Every structure is written in C-alpha cells, then in structure tokens.
Amino acid sequence: MSYHRIVAKFGTSLLTSGTDHLDLSVMTNVVQQVAQIRRQGKEIVIVSSGAIAAGREKLKGIPERKNTPFKQVLASVGQSHLMHTYEQLFKQYDITIAQALLTKADVSDRAGYLNVRNTLLALTELGVIYIVNENDVVALDEIEELKFGDNDNLSAMVANLVDADLLALLTDIGGLYTADPHYHPEAQLIRRVDKIDIEIERLASSTTSPQARGGMITKIQAAKLATSSGVDVITADGREPDVLVRISNGEDIGTLFPAQVGKMESKKRWMLSGLASKGKVMVNKGAALALEEQNKSLLPAGVIKVEGDFQRGDIVDILTGEGKHIGCGISNYSSADMAIIKGAHSDRILSLLGHDYGDEAIHKNNMVIV
C-alpha cells in the first residue's frame, strides 16, 4: 500500500554513519528523499536524532564528561547546528522548516496534548516540514517520568499525535533479524512481525548500536505504541538507495509491523500513550477476558487491586493480576473509592461509598484495550 502521512525518524547511527559527528552526505540524501516525497503530494514529519553528536562536533577539543549537564550542553550547542544544517539542505528545494522540541510534560495532560497536536497539524497544512526532537536541555535523565528517553518512542508519540499512516524508523541496520547481523552474518531478516511477543522482544534486545541511545529494543517499544493506535511501522536501513521514497510507496523493505487496529479517535490515542496515567487497576481473570474479548466495561467486582493516587476522571492503566498491561481508561471513581468498592457488586456501591457515579469502574466507551 502507499502511505500519505509519514513520520520518518532518523537515528543517530544513521546521521553520523557510526562516527561522533554528523555525516553531511547522509543528511543530504535523506533531505532529497523528503523533498521527493513532498513533490508526490504526500505529507512527512521528521523526528531527528543527532543533536548531541552535532554538539560534540562543535565542541571538539573539550574533554568529554559523562554527566547529564554536559550532555545537555552538547544538546544545546548541537541543536542549532543540526537545525542550521537541515535548513541549508531544505533551502535548495524551497522548503520551509520548523523546529518542535518536546518533553513528556508538554503532552502529559489533555490540554497540552491538544495544543501540540493543533500546532503540528497547522504546520502540516501550511506545507512546513517540522523537525521534532526531545528537548534534552530541560528533560532530565534522573527524572525518567519527564523524559521520553529516546527518539524511537518520541517518534511513536508524534505518529500518534498527527494521525500518521506510517512510522518509518531508519537506522544503520536492515530491520529486525533472527540474531545480531553485526556478529552473526548468517542472521535472517524478519520481513513481517504480526505480533510483538516475548520472543520478538528477546531478539530485539540482542541488537543494538553503540552510538544510539536505544537500539532495536526501543524500536520494538515504539512499534508497540504506534501499531496499537492504528499506525504501520517499518524499521529499515536508512543507507539503502531511496529507502524512504520506496517505503512511502509501499515497497517491501526492512521489517514491517502492521497496525493492530484501525485509526482511533484522538482521545483514545492520547489515553493509549500512557503519558497521562495516574495509577493502576489490577483485574481478575474473568474481568480481563470480558475486556479483551467481549468489549465489556470494567465493573468493581472485577477489580482486585488499586495502585497510585488518582481522582475520578483520571486515566489509569489496566493490568491483569500477573502484571500484564491490557489497556487503559478513564476511571469513574477515585483511587480511595476504588479501594473500597473493589471486588463488590455494583449494587453495593451506594451503600459502601454514600455516593454512586455509575455501575462501572471504567466504562467501555472510555477505555482502550491493546
């Protein structure tokens, strides 16, 4: 199939060709492909790594430090260098670019999510190519909940935000292999992954790049999020000739992770991202079955445990008793109320609490099951 709205993520290992600085020839090539896709009438968003590598290039001669503030210095210096390089390259095609630096905090509440979404979609309508990166200057490694952590997961979030048809994760490896091809030349490329299970995650964890923050395992995490919200994901070698153009036209390249569901409405996409989750609700086997296979609401009787401090109307993650994440939803009751009514039949809610917001702990219309 051919794709219309594409999010393309360019990894550090691709943009630096495995070195400690940006490779101008690689960047020239990917920009040429983006311009070609634009001429075909398609829409494309870029999520670009490389700011820290660009900063290291600009500050060469200064002793490397391993602490977070120094990384943030590199990102601060490198971000302008990275954007200037993109601007000069896109100028050849008369394409205006914009920069969007995001942190988790920007999209962790509904209002922030919608503000970012509206801005990005407005840029798309104006024909501006925007280049997204995590705002490393303010996102702290020590405060993990405020950080996407890598641009693979950020790109999945962006694909979710803008209702993309395809997320293309371009790196220095041809896709997901049966073993790490750097060390096992006999390894076979897996062309299609219909379900991301423990075995797929195990394969991914054995394939990584020393230059990149994540590696294949973060691409699998990103694919989980994106495919769960109706976006196809392809991970491929960005050095292949015209790879992005060919992927956008539906050519079979790299590893395809097909969307697990149809396109979701925006609210459900935001819920599924997990960015705004305030707590966890564990359910028994019967409730899990009803949610996963019968499209039922979650009743208090199916709840076995509550974690976190959340209010009525907050988003919570839904897990099995064994800890498997099966979805999320908007809670009808606070964590304090849920702790009291868990395991009880719905007709006892009023007598237990003194108030009643409905029979359901989480209504099926306010729930997303993955």
C-alpha positions as CSV (number, residue, x, y, z in Angstrom):
1,M,0.0,0.0,0.0
2,S,1.0,3.6,-0.5
3,Y,1.2,5.9,2.6
4,H,0.1,9.6,2.7
5,R,1.2,11.0,6.1
6,I,4.5,9.6,7.2
7,V,6.6,10.2,10.3
8,A,10.3,9.5,9.5
9,K,12.7,9.0,12.4
10,F,16.4,9.4,11.5
11,G,18.6,7.7,14.1
12,T,21.9,8.9,15.5
13,S,23.7,5.9,14.0
14,L,22.4,6.8,10.6
15,L,23.0,10.5,10.6
16,T,26.6,10.0,12.0
17,S,27.4,6.9,9.9
18,G,28.7,5.4,13.2
19,T,31.1,8.3,13.9
20,D,30.9,11.0,16.6
21,H,29.8,13.7,14.1
22,L,27.1,14.4,11.6
23,D,27.6,12.9,8.1
24,L,26.6,15.7,5.6
25,S,26.3,13.2,2.7
26,V,23.8,11.1,4.6
27,M,21.8,14.2,5.6
28,T,21.8,15.5,2.0
29,N,20.5,12.1,0.8
30,V,17.6,11.9,3.3
31,V,16.6,15.5,2.7
32,Q,16.5,14.9,-1.0
33,Q,14.2,11.9,-0.4
34,V,11.9,14.0,1.9
35,A,11.6,16.7,-0.9
36,Q,10.8,14.0,-3.4
37,I,8.0,12.6,-1.2
38,R,6.7,16.1,-0.8
39,R,6.5,16.5,-4.6
40,Q,4.4,13.4,-4.7
41,G,1.7,15.3,-2.7
42,K,2.4,13.4,0.5
43,E,3.0,14.7,4.0
44,I,6.0,14.0,6.0
45,V,7.2,14.7,9.5
46,I,10.8,14.3,10.7
47,V,11.9,13.1,14.1
48,S,15.7,13.6,14.1
49,S,18.4,12.5,16.5
50,G,21.9,13.8,16.2
51,A,21.9,17.0,18.4
52,I,24.3,15.6,21.0
53,A,26.6,14.3,18.2
54,A,26.4,17.7,16.5
55,G,27.3,19.4,19.8
56,R,30.3,17.1,20.3
57,E,31.5,18.1,16.8
58,K,31.2,21.8,17.6
59,L,32.9,21.5,21.0
60,K,35.7,19.1,19.9
61,G,38.8,19.6,22.0
62,I,36.8,20.0,25.2
63,P,37.2,16.9,27.5
64,E,34.2,14.6,27.4
65,R,32.2,14.3,30.6
66,K,29.7,11.6,31.4
67,N,27.3,13.6,33.5
68,T,23.8,14.8,32.4
69,P,24.5,18.5,32.5
70,F,27.3,18.1,29.9
71,K,25.1,16.1,27.7
72,Q,22.6,18.9,27.9
73,V,25.3,21.4,27.0
74,L,26.1,19.2,23.9
75,A,22.4,19.1,23.0
76,S,22.1,22.9,23.4
77,V,25.1,23.6,21.2
78,G,24.3,20.8,18.7
79,Q,20.6,21.5,18.3
80,S,21.2,24.9,16.5
81,H,23.9,23.2,14.4
82,L,21.6,20.4,13.5
83,M,18.8,22.7,12.5
84,H,21.1,25.0,10.5
85,T,22.3,22.0,8.5
86,Y,18.7,20.9,7.8
87,E,17.7,24.5,6.9
88,Q,20.6,24.9,4.4
89,L,19.7,21.5,2.8
90,F,16.0,22.1,2.6
91,K,16.6,25.6,1.2
92,Q,17.7,24.0,-2.1
93,Y,14.2,22.7,-2.5
94,D,12.4,25.9,-1.4
95,I,11.0,24.1,1.6
96,T,10.4,26.0,4.9
97,I,11.3,24.1,8.0
98,A,10.3,24.5,11.7
99,Q,11.6,23.0,14.9
100,A,9.5,21.4,17.6
101,L,11.2,20.5,20.8
102,L,9.0,18.3,23.1
103,T,9.2,16.8,26.6
104,K,6.7,14.4,28.2
105,A,5.4,17.3,30.3
106,D,4.2,19.0,27.1
107,V,1.8,16.2,26.2
108,S,1.1,14.6,29.6
109,D,-2.2,16.4,30.1
110,R,-5.1,16.6,27.7
111,A,-4.8,20.4,27.1
112,G,-1.1,20.2,26.4
113,Y,-1.5,17.2,24.1
114,L,-4.2,19.1,22.1
115,N,-2.0,22.3,21.9
116,V,0.9,20.4,20.5
117,R,-1.3,18.4,18.1
118,N,-3.0,21.5,16.8
119,T,0.3,23.3,16.2
120,L,1.8,20.3,14.4
121,L,-1.2,19.8,12.2
122,A,-1.3,23.6,11.4
123,L,2.3,23.4,10.3
124,T,1.4,20.4,8.1
125,E,-1.4,22.4,6.4
126,L,0.9,25.2,5.7
127,G,3.3,22.9,3.9
128,V,6.1,23.4,6.5
129,I,8.4,20.4,7.3
130,Y,8.8,20.3,11.0
131,I,11.7,18.6,12.7
132,V,10.9,17.1,16.1
133,N,13.4,16.3,18.8
134,E,13.2,15.8,22.6
135,N,14.1,18.9,24.5
136,D,17.3,17.4,26.0
137,V,18.2,20.8,27.6
138,V,15.3,20.5,30.1
139,A,14.4,16.8,30.0
140,L,16.4,15.1,32.8
141,D,17.7,11.6,32.8
142,E,17.2,11.5,36.6
143,I,13.5,12.2,36.3
144,E,12.5,9.4,34.0
145,E,8.8,10.2,34.0
146,L,9.6,13.6,32.4
147,K,11.6,12.1,29.6
148,F,10.7,10.1,26.5
149,G,14.1,8.6,26.9
150,D,14.8,8.0,23.2
151,N,13.6,9.3,19.8
152,D,12.1,6.0,18.8
153,N,9.4,6.3,21.5
154,L,9.1,10.1,20.8
155,S,8.5,9.3,17.1
156,A,5.8,6.9,18.0
157,M,4.2,9.6,20.1
158,V,4.4,12.0,17.2
159,A,2.9,9.5,14.9
160,N,0.1,9.1,17.4
161,L,-0.3,12.9,17.7
162,V,-0.6,13.7,14.0
163,D,-2.7,10.6,12.9
164,A,0.1,9.3,10.7
165,D,-0.4,6.3,8.4
166,L,3.2,5.1,8.7
167,L,6.2,5.4,11.1
168,A,9.5,4.8,9.4
169,L,12.4,4.1,11.8
170,L,15.6,4.5,9.8
171,T,18.8,3.3,11.3
172,D,22.1,1.5,10.3
173,I,20.6,-1.9,10.2
174,G,18.1,-3.5,7.8
175,G,15.4,-4.3,10.3
176,L,14.8,-7.0,12.9
177,Y,17.0,-10.1,12.4
178,T,17.0,-13.6,13.9
179,A,20.3,-12.6,15.6
180,D,22.6,-9.5,15.6
181,P,23.9,-9.4,12.0
182,H,27.0,-7.4,13.1
183,Y,28.2,-10.6,14.9
184,H,26.2,-13.3,13.1
185,P,26.4,-13.0,9.3
186,E,24.0,-15.9,8.9
187,A,21.2,-14.0,10.6
188,Q,18.0,-13.7,8.6
189,L,15.9,-10.5,8.2
190,I,12.4,-10.9,9.6
191,R,10.2,-9.3,7.0
192,R,6.9,-9.0,9.0
193,V,6.0,-9.1,12.7
194,D,2.3,-9.5,13.2
195,K,2.5,-9.7,17.0
196,I,5.2,-8.3,19.3
197,D,5.6,-11.1,21.9
198,I,8.4,-12.1,24.3
199,E,10.4,-13.9,21.6
200,I,10.4,-10.7,19.4
201,E,11.5,-8.6,22.4
202,R,14.3,-11.1,23.1
203,L,15.5,-10.8,19.5
204,A,15.4,-7.0,19.7
205,S,17.4,-6.9,22.9
206,S,20.3,-8.6,21.3
207,T,20.6,-6.0,18.5
208,T,21.8,-2.5,19.4
209,S,24.2,0.3,18.3
210,P,26.9,1.8,20.4
211,Q,26.1,5.3,19.1
212,A,22.4,5.3,19.7
213,R,20.5,5.7,22.9
214,G,18.1,2.9,22.3
215,G,18.8,0.2,19.7
216,M,16.3,-2.3,18.3
217,I,14.6,-2.8,21.7
218,T,13.4,0.8,21.7
219,K,12.1,0.4,18.2
220,I,10.1,-2.6,19.3
221,Q,8.6,-0.4,22.2
222,A,7.8,2.3,19.7
223,A,6.2,-0.2,17.3
224,K,4.0,-1.5,20.2
225,L,2.7,2.0,20.8
226,A,2.3,3.1,17.2
227,T,0.7,-0.2,15.9
228,S,-1.7,-0.2,18.9
229,S,-3.1,3.2,17.7
230,G,-3.5,2.3,14.1
231,V,-0.1,3.2,12.6
232,D,2.0,0.8,10.4
233,V,5.7,0.8,11.5
234,I,8.7,-0.1,9.3
235,T,12.3,-0.3,10.6
236,A,14.9,-0.3,7.8
237,D,18.4,0.6,6.8
238,G,18.5,4.3,6.0
239,R,21.5,3.9,3.8
240,E,19.5,1.8,1.2
241,P,19.1,3.8,-2.0
242,D,15.9,5.9,-1.9
243,V,14.7,3.8,1.0
244,L,12.2,6.4,2.4
245,V,10.7,7.1,-1.0
246,R,10.3,3.3,-1.7
247,I,8.8,2.7,1.7
248,S,6.3,5.5,1.3
249,N,5.2,3.9,-2.0
250,G,4.6,0.6,-0.2
251,E,7.7,-1.3,-1.3
252,D,8.6,-4.3,0.8
253,I,11.8,-3.1,2.6
254,G,13.0,-3.8,6.2
255,T,10.7,-5.2,8.8
256,L,7.0,-4.3,8.8
257,F,4.9,-4.1,12.0
258,P,1.4,-3.8,10.7
259,A,-1.2,-1.7,12.6
260,Q,-3.1,-3.8,15.1
261,V,-6.2,-1.7,15.0
262,G,-7.9,0.8,12.7
263,K,-7.4,4.5,13.2
264,M,-8.5,5.6,16.6
265,E,-10.1,8.9,17.6
266,S,-7.7,11.4,19.1
267,K,-8.8,11.0,22.7
268,K,-8.2,7.3,22.7
269,R,-4.8,7.7,21.1
270,W,-3.8,10.1,23.9
271,M,-5.1,7.6,26.5
272,L,-3.2,4.8,25.0
273,S,0.1,6.7,25.0
274,G,0.3,6.2,28.8
275,L,1.7,9.7,29.3
276,A,-1.1,10.9,31.5
277,S,-1.7,7.7,33.5
278,K,-2.2,8.4,37.2
279,G,-2.4,4.9,38.6
280,K,-3.1,1.2,38.0
281,V,-6.1,-1.0,38.4
282,M,-5.5,-4.8,38.5
283,V,-8.3,-7.1,37.4
284,N,-9.1,-10.7,37.8
285,K,-9.1,-13.3,35.0
286,G,-12.8,-13.0,34.4
287,A,-12.7,-9.3,34.0
288,A,-9.6,-9.5,31.8
289,L,-11.5,-11.9,29.5
290,A,-14.6,-9.6,29.4
291,L,-12.4,-6.6,28.5
292,E,-10.2,-8.3,25.9
293,E,-12.6,-10.5,24.1
294,Q,-16.1,-9.2,24.8
295,N,-15.8,-5.4,24.7
296,K,-17.3,-5.0,28.2
297,S,-17.0,-2.3,30.7
298,L,-14.9,-2.9,33.9
299,L,-17.1,-3.4,36.9
300,P,-15.9,-3.0,40.5
301,A,-16.4,-6.8,41.0
302,G,-13.5,-7.4,38.6
303,V,-11.0,-5.2,40.4
304,I,-8.6,-6.9,42.7
305,K,-6.1,-4.2,43.5
306,V,-5.5,-0.5,43.1
307,E,-2.2,1.4,42.9
308,G,-1.4,5.1,42.8
309,D,-3.3,8.2,43.8
310,F,-5.9,9.2,41.2
311,Q,-9.2,11.1,41.1
312,R,-12.4,10.5,39.3
313,G,-11.8,11.3,35.6
314,D,-8.1,10.5,35.6
315,I,-6.6,8.0,33.2
316,V,-5.4,4.7,34.8
317,D,-3.6,1.6,33.4
318,I,-5.5,-1.7,33.5
319,L,-3.4,-4.8,34.3
320,T,-4.0,-8.4,35.0
321,G,-3.2,-9.9,38.4
322,E,0.1,-11.1,36.8
323,G,1.0,-7.6,35.8
324,K,0.3,-7.8,32.1
325,H,-0.8,-4.4,30.7
326,I,-4.0,-4.9,28.8
327,G,-5.3,-1.3,28.4
328,C,-6.2,2.0,30.0
329,G,-9.2,4.0,30.7
330,I,-10.8,7.0,32.4
331,S,-11.8,6.0,36.0
332,N,-15.3,6.7,37.2
333,Y,-14.0,6.6,40.8
334,S,-11.0,7.9,42.7
335,S,-8.3,5.5,44.0
336,A,-9.7,5.9,47.5
337,D,-13.2,5.0,46.4
338,M,-11.9,2.2,44.1
339,A,-10.1,0.6,47.1
340,I,-13.4,0.4,49.0
341,I,-15.6,-1.0,46.2
342,K,-13.1,-3.3,44.6
343,G,-14.5,-6.9,44.4
344,A,-18.0,-5.7,45.2
345,H,-21.1,-6.0,43.1
346,S,-22.2,-2.7,41.5
347,D,-25.5,-2.6,43.5
348,R,-23.4,-2.2,46.7
349,I,-21.6,1.0,45.5
350,L,-24.0,3.4,47.1
351,S,-24.1,1.7,50.5
352,L,-20.3,1.4,50.6
353,L,-19.4,4.9,49.5
354,G,-22.5,7.0,50.2
355,H,-22.5,8.2,46.6
356,D,-22.7,6.5,43.2
357,Y,-21.2,7.6,39.9
358,G,-22.5,4.6,37.9
359,D,-22.2,0.8,37.9
360,E,-18.9,0.8,36.0
361,A,-15.4,1.3,37.4
362,I,-14.4,2.2,33.9
363,H,-16.9,2.4,31.1
364,K,-16.1,0.7,27.8
365,N,-16.6,4.0,25.9
366,N,-13.7,5.5,27.9
367,M,-11.4,2.6,27.6
368,V,-8.8,1.3,25.1
369,I,-7.7,-2.3,25.1
370,V,-4.4,-3.2,23.5
